[in-house]
Amino acid sequence: MSACILTDGQDFSHSVHSYNSGNRCGHDPANPKLTLKKPASTNLPPSILAATDNADKYYYAPDDVFPSIAIARNAQIKSGRKHRSEGRECLILVIKILLKYTNILTKRCEIPTENGLMALDIEWLANEAGIGFRRMERAFKWLKSAGLIEVKERKTFRNGSYKSIAAVKCVSMALFKFLGVIEQYRIDVDHKLAQKKAVDKKEKKLLSAEQATFEAMLVAKFSRGDKSPKSNKSYKVGGDREKRDEAALSHAKQQYQLNLLRLKSENPTWSDDEVRAAANQEERNNWQHILKRP
């Protein structure tokens, strides 16, 4: 309800209206906006969907749902001021956007791309959640302080160098526990692992057949002195055919291992399976022209 107060000729109706209905950013405490611009797909694992729904409870009972946030705030804000409603609204949206893109096996917030899984930066997540960048940062601060998420800023290598990449965001087991879905989460993980195992078994069988053909091709080409696609030198070993074949295959496998190391260095966020898949694809591309030769 709007009111008009006149004091010494000044109109404070706008201020009173703001007090009664929320604040100037459009937040209404009685009608919070707890839905993402693009809600999560219903095809997500049940634990993710349930956690997304349960996150709304934080708005109405913050200390009961996430007591660790209350502890973190009390430690940093000496006045003991409670989490304001617009802050709770923002934090819920952040949790929902993180859950939407969470890989249930790794708990990382990422999306699949042609070059493997990609971590998502805060600016992109803020836009997807429909909130401002600064509000997103504040929400991240409390989630990190409460142990509900982890943020790994960059990948550091053994020699001390590092590759700049988007910080990897990981939700913690505590988040699933506080949202009451920890048991369902474990069921979903087991189900996902079983699916992955079945797919990996099928792919391994196909890869074994492909690898056997590939190795036979390498032996035939190297043992007769064909040039490597990345080298101007021909590779040929004297002696009987069995020794030539063994040397040729050893050389090919050595090159393959070097490719694996290079790809892992260039793409530190990739899993071992993703690195191997990329290396296999590179080998297929590199040797395509040799396969066509008589």
Protein Blocks (a to p, Z undefined) as FASTA:
>chain_A
ZZdddeehiacklmmmmmmnopfnopafklccfbdfbacdfkbcfklmmmmmmmmmmmmm
mmlmmmmlmmmmmmmmmnopacdfklmmmmmmmmmmmmmmpcfklopacdddfkbccddd
fklmmmmnopafklmmmmmmmmmmnopaccdfbacdfkopacdddddddddfklmmmnop
mmmmmmmmmmmmmmmmmmmmmmmmmmmmmmmmmmmmmmmmmmnopacfkbcbdcddedjf
klmmmmmmmmmmmmmmmmmmmmmmmmmmbcfklmmmmmmmmmmmmmmmmmmpZZ
